[in-house]
Amino acid sequence: MADQTHVLFVEDDDVIREATQLALERDGFAVTAMPDGLSGLEAFRADRPDIALLDVMVPGLDGVSLCRRIRDESTVPVIMLSARADSIDVVLGLEAGADDYVTKPFDGAVLVARIRAVLRRFGHAGGADRGEENAAPDAGGVLTFGELEIDTEGMEVRKGGQPVGLTPTEMRLLLEFSSAPGTVLSRDKLLERVWDYGWGGDTRVVDVHVQRLRTKIGQDRIETVRGFGYKLKA
């Protein structure tokens, strides 16, 4: 297991849990599968997996609450599974700290692709083979925007001299904005560059992460350009 990417998978449906576990294991992942949120939290704390795959509707401790508990303790990547693409649970999961979501029923190959894309962003499982055109540019040194300081080499952010805790996805999003301050970046472009989507994705992922980033670095630092996207105020 030490040489494999370890996935924590929390799903209460026995058939989906067992079938998905087998599919992930065939693709080379080590999987710990749990049927409810409380056992999932215990497994997370005991095993410290590389990524957590959480169904929204699980008993005991629902997936959104479990995501919040995990995010309180770790920046490990989290993907939520939701039965409905238009469900409010999708947004709640992202607001709780999830990095991405997949709609059920899902194709196994799509799920694996999403997992690998998230892991590449976090520096796991083949991150070195990612094309430079999709990576956030490394400006080097410290970038300053008002009271906001971004150390692009040390991957640290400070606001008014105080450290700001960002998840890796939030950090990549901020790096994209800081690489081109004052330039409007569309949601589709951010999905491509930050989430590694080579196909169309749900722009709610971008919107929620931008809002979370704003709460940490300042609501007025990232400007919404209606009909086009977002830009970092220089």
Phi, psi and omega in degrees: 000333184299330182265000181253155172285127185262121181252128168267122183240118181246114184206129184273342178282117185300318183294312180296318182297313183290318181294318181291321178300314179298318180296318179293322179293325176295332179272008173098004179273149168267129189236131167251115184252129181233148185269353182208168186293322182293316178292329176295319178295319177298317180294322178299314182292328181280321189257339184046069183292168178280335181203148178244133180243109191239126171285140182296314186259086174235151184284166175083292176222110186295165186298324180293315178295321178296320178300317179299318181296318178296316182294332176294335186249344190201158173258016179305139179298143181229131173244129178266148173248126181232142182282345182227130181294331183262012184289143175297338180298331178299309180295319180299320179295317178293320178294332179285349177121004178293150182267337182196174175214158177230135182273135175270146356287145183242153173278137183302321181293323178294317179300313179298319179298318178295317179299314181294324178296316178296317181295325176298320179296331183264004176084017178252162164048068171084023180298334184292341183268007181286136180296143181296334182292342180260354183272150176292130181299142179262104183283339181079146176072205183246126176263138183237129176228095185063235180272002180266127178239131181238113176271102186284347178264317179275355181054050178231149180231138176230144176234117183061030179086353181259138181296142177247123180275113179244146170287162178304322178294318177297322179294316179296322178297316179295322178296322177297315179296316185287342178286341180215064182300138180085351179265132179285127176249124181287160178298319180297320179294321178292322175300319181292314187279321185267317183265358176062035179276117174269008180219171180297141180227176181279117184288352174299330178301316179293311184301316182292320180292324176297317180296319177296320179295319179301319182296339183264326184251354180122128185298330185266001183284325178251122184261137174274127175252100189303132179085353183233312181156223183226157173214151176273127178291125183286000000 
